[in-house]
Amino acid sequence: MPGATGGTDAAGYRPLLFSIAYGMTGSVGDAEDIVQDAFLGLTRAHQAGTTIAAPKAYLTTAVTRLGINYLGSARVRRETYVGDWLPEPVVVTAEKPGPAEHAELADSLSMAFLVLLESLSPVERAVFMLREVFGYGYPDVARMTGKTEVNCRQIFARARQRIAAGGRTADSAPPRERRAEGEELARRFFDAAAGGDLEALLGMLAPDVVLHGDGGGKARAIGQALSGSLPVGRLLATGLRRVLLLGASLHPARVNGGPGAVLYDAEGRVASVVELDIADGVIQGIHSVVNPDKLGHLGPVSDIALLRRE
């Protein structure tokens, strides 16, 4: 809505703003709300006669600080979350490319990476993400977070140590060049799972692969992360094949910038979104979101996995 943003140029910042907000929140809906609030602030400033010399700087700062405030309350909710918490998936398919801001989401904001960011405080998360993912210099990071440059350098170093302690170095977030190789591996992986070909699956899974499922206490999902190629392969070979025989269909997709798929039930409703974490030519992690609250932005949600309560 160019008219609501104070100019057509400002509207072009939406993809960047959405990526920052989503990286902070892990929620598509909340990220969209934060971006809209930032634009409303810009509109009010214009209506009040305030001259905003640098709309991009104004908007990125507003989104960052709104994200920091959001995380203060989100942390409390996630402490009582049932089962594994995963971000809301950002899905781009050939049939439904989605808004431009979703399609241009930074590839480094994979589910695995966002889960690692959960170990950081709100300010640490903002500083680390702005510097590492989006490449902002310390003067800009300081302005956007309201901290000094010296403090931002200290915060970044501390956040980087925590991320490394989580099992992944900061600069090993999924690179853009993985796309072609990852999509081919994903295609073979989903074909093998759909056909119940356990031997083929084992050849594509890392020995210590980890499967995460997010049902949020509202849909059937594994109670805790499952690790090991054999148990993960067996679960996939039997589980996916079973639902496909019931009329479900699997469609390849870009999920959080990486290879994945969307599972639809026989009526064409979204049942699950799966993202694959690929490195060194094998699948290192699998993230499956079945929580209906995290799928509604993709369309009508299936009830095949919902927990029935009497």
HELIX and SHEET records of a PDB file:
HELIX    1   1 PRO A    2  THR A    5  1                                   4    
HELIX    2   2 THR A    8  ALA A   11  1                                   4    
HELIX    3   3 ARG A   14  THR A   25  1                                  12    
HELIX    4   4 VAL A   28  GLN A   47  1                                  20    
HELIX    5   5 PRO A   55  GLU A   79  1                                  25    
HELIX    6   6 ALA A  100  ALA A  103  1                                   4    
HELIX    7   7 MET A  111  LEU A  117  1                                   7    
HELIX    8   8 PRO A  122  PHE A  128  1                                   7    
HELIX    9   9 MET A  129  VAL A  133  3                                   5    
HELIX   10  10 TYR A  138  THR A  145  1                                   8    
HELIX   11  11 GLU A  149  ALA A  165  1                                  17    
HELIX   12  12 ALA A  170  SER A  172  5                                   3    
HELIX   13  13 ARG A  176  ARG A  178  5                                   3    
HELIX   14  14 ARG A  179  ALA A  194  1                                  16    
HELIX   15  15 LEU A  198  LEU A  202  1                                   5    
HELIX   16  16 SER A  229  LEU A  245  1                                  17    
HELIX   17  17 PRO A  292  LYS A  294  5                                   3    
HELIX   18  18 GLY A  296  LEU A  298  5                                   3    
SHEET    1   A 7 VAL A  91  VAL A  92  0                                        
SHEET    2   A 7 SER A 249  VAL A 255 -1                                        
SHEET    3   A 7 GLY A 258  TYR A 264 -1                                        
SHEET    4   A 7 VAL A 270  ALA A 279 -1                                        
SHEET    5   A 7 VAL A 282  VAL A 289 -1                                        
SHEET    6   A 7 LEU A 205  ASP A 214  1                                        
SHEET    7   A 7 LEU A 226  SER A 227 -1                                        
END                                                                             
